[in-house]
């Protein structure tokens, strides 16, 4: 009897957790399947509340990914410019200690570093843009699936007779 009571209390706590908790992300994949055992249980217990929350999250993420954003490397470039400016100030003060060849070599190294970093930043930005577009496409698929589960129909445009 004692084990049955403990089991009942544990199931009650688990059920309460599943009923009141929310996933931290959109847990529906592009095929319309809920990912994870806990999320499947949430969907079953919460019903429409679960799907409304998923729709809200999916719409927010779609809008966030679909709005123009600064390139991923913008912060890194800003920090790099500050570091370069500090290096230039130091080089100006140390100029008297360098030979002409050393000054030329330093200038060429800085130019080479800038070219190399520009390529890295471009590849970082391209990868971030590809990931962003992939997320947009994912949510273009997921949002109608969630709306279908909630039985939300978009108003169809009615053709005007001539």
C-alpha positions as CSV (number, residue, x, y, z in Angstrom):
1,X,0.0,0.0,0.0
2,X,2.8,2.4,0.9
3,X,4.5,1.8,-2.5
4,X,1.2,2.5,-4.3
5,X,0.8,5.8,-2.5
6,X,4.4,6.8,-3.3
7,X,3.9,5.9,-6.9
8,X,0.6,7.8,-7.1
9,X,2.3,10.9,-5.6
10,X,5.2,10.6,-8.0
11,X,2.8,10.3,-11.0
12,X,0.8,13.3,-9.7
13,X,3.9,15.4,-9.4
14,X,5.1,14.3,-12.9
15,X,1.6,15.0,-14.4
16,X,1.6,18.4,-12.7
17,X,5.0,19.2,-14.1
18,X,4.0,18.2,-17.6
19,X,0.7,20.1,-17.4
20,X,2.2,23.4,-16.2
21,X,5.7,23.5,-17.7
22,X,6.5,24.8,-21.1
23,X,9.3,23.8,-23.6
24,X,12.0,26.4,-24.0
25,X,11.9,26.2,-27.8
26,X,9.7,25.1,-30.7
27,X,9.7,21.3,-30.4
28,X,7.8,20.5,-33.6
29,X,9.9,19.3,-36.6
30,X,9.2,20.0,-40.3
31,X,7.3,16.7,-40.5
32,X,4.8,17.8,-37.9
33,X,6.1,15.4,-35.1
34,X,6.7,16.6,-31.6
35,X,10.3,15.9,-30.6
36,X,11.0,14.3,-27.2
37,X,9.0,12.1,-24.9
38,X,8.4,14.9,-22.3
39,X,7.2,17.2,-25.1
40,X,4.9,14.5,-26.5
41,X,3.4,14.1,-23.0
42,X,3.1,17.9,-22.7
43,X,1.2,18.1,-26.0
44,X,-1.1,15.3,-24.9
45,X,-1.8,16.8,-21.4
46,X,-1.9,20.5,-22.3
47,X,-3.8,20.1,-25.6
48,X,-4.6,23.5,-27.2
49,X,-2.6,25.4,-24.7
50,X,0.6,23.6,-25.8
51,X,-0.1,24.3,-29.5
52,X,-0.9,28.0,-28.9
53,X,2.3,28.4,-27.1
54,X,4.2,26.7,-29.8
55,X,2.5,28.9,-32.4
56,X,3.5,32.0,-30.5
57,X,7.1,30.9,-30.2
58,X,7.3,29.9,-33.9
59,X,5.8,33.3,-35.0
60,X,8.3,35.2,-32.8
61,X,11.3,33.2,-34.1
62,X,10.1,33.6,-37.7
63,X,9.7,37.4,-37.3
64,X,13.1,37.6,-35.5
65,X,14.9,35.6,-38.2
66,X,13.1,37.4,-41.0
67,X,14.0,41.0,-39.9
68,X,17.2,42.6,-41.1
69,X,20.1,42.1,-38.7
70,X,23.7,43.3,-38.4
71,X,26.2,40.8,-39.8
72,X,27.4,38.3,-37.2
73,X,30.9,39.6,-37.5
74,X,29.9,43.3,-36.8
75,X,30.9,43.1,-33.2
76,X,34.2,41.3,-33.9
77,X,35.0,43.9,-36.6
78,X,34.3,46.8,-34.2
79,X,36.6,45.2,-31.6
80,X,39.3,44.6,-34.2
81,X,39.2,48.3,-35.3
82,X,39.7,49.4,-31.7
83,X,42.7,47.0,-31.3
84,X,44.1,48.2,-34.6
85,X,43.8,51.8,-33.6
86,X,45.6,51.1,-30.3
87,X,48.4,49.2,-32.3
88,X,48.7,52.2,-34.7
89,X,49.1,54.6,-31.7
90,X,51.8,52.3,-30.2
91,X,53.6,52.0,-33.6
92,X,53.6,55.8,-33.9
93,X,55.3,56.1,-30.6
94,X,57.7,53.3,-31.3
95,X,58.5,54.4,-34.9
96,X,61.9,55.9,-33.9
97,X,63.1,52.4,-32.7
98,X,62.2,50.6,-36.0
99,X,64.3,50.6,-39.1
100,X,62.7,51.4,-42.4
101,X,62.5,47.7,-43.3
102,X,60.9,46.9,-40.0
103,X,58.3,49.6,-40.5
104,X,57.5,48.3,-44.0
105,X,57.2,44.8,-42.7
106,X,54.9,45.9,-39.9
107,X,52.7,47.7,-42.4
108,X,52.6,44.8,-44.7
109,X,51.7,42.4,-41.8
110,X,48.8,44.6,-40.8
111,X,47.6,44.7,-44.4
112,X,47.8,40.9,-44.7
113,X,46.0,40.4,-41.4
114,X,43.2,42.7,-42.5
115,X,42.8,40.8,-45.8
116,X,42.8,37.5,-44.0
117,X,40.3,38.6,-41.4
118,X,38.0,40.1,-44.1
119,X,37.8,36.7,-45.6
120,X,37.0,35.0,-42.3
121,X,34.4,37.6,-41.5
122,X,32.8,37.1,-44.9
123,X,32.6,33.3,-44.3
124,X,31.2,33.8,-40.8
125,X,28.5,36.2,-42.2
126,X,27.7,33.8,-45.1
127,X,27.3,30.9,-42.7
128,X,25.1,32.9,-40.3
129,X,23.0,34.1,-43.3
130,X,22.6,30.5,-44.5
131,X,21.5,29.4,-41.0
132,X,19.1,32.3,-40.7
133,X,17.5,31.5,-44.1
134,X,17.3,27.8,-43.1
135,X,15.4,28.8,-39.9
136,X,13.0,31.0,-41.9
137,X,12.2,28.1,-44.2
138,X,11.8,25.8,-41.3
139,X,9.2,28.1,-39.7
140,X,7.4,28.6,-43.0
141,X,6.7,24.9,-42.8
142,X,6.1,24.6,-39.1
143,X,3.7,27.5,-38.6
144,X,1.0,26.1,-41.0
145,X,1.3,22.7,-39.3
146,X,0.7,24.2,-35.9
147,X,-2.2,26.3,-37.2
148,X,-3.7,23.2,-38.7
149,X,-3.5,21.4,-35.3
150,X,-5.3,24.4,-33.8
151,X,-7.8,24.4,-36.7
152,X,-6.9,28.0,-37.6
153,X,-7.7,28.7,-41.1
154,X,-6.4,31.7,-42.9
155,X,-9.0,33.7,-44.8
156,X,-8.8,32.9,-48.5
157,X,-9.0,35.8,-50.9
158,X,-12.3,35.6,-52.7
159,X,-12.1,36.4,-56.4
160,X,-14.3,39.3,-57.4
161,X,-16.6,38.4,-60.2
162,X,-16.3,40.6,-63.3
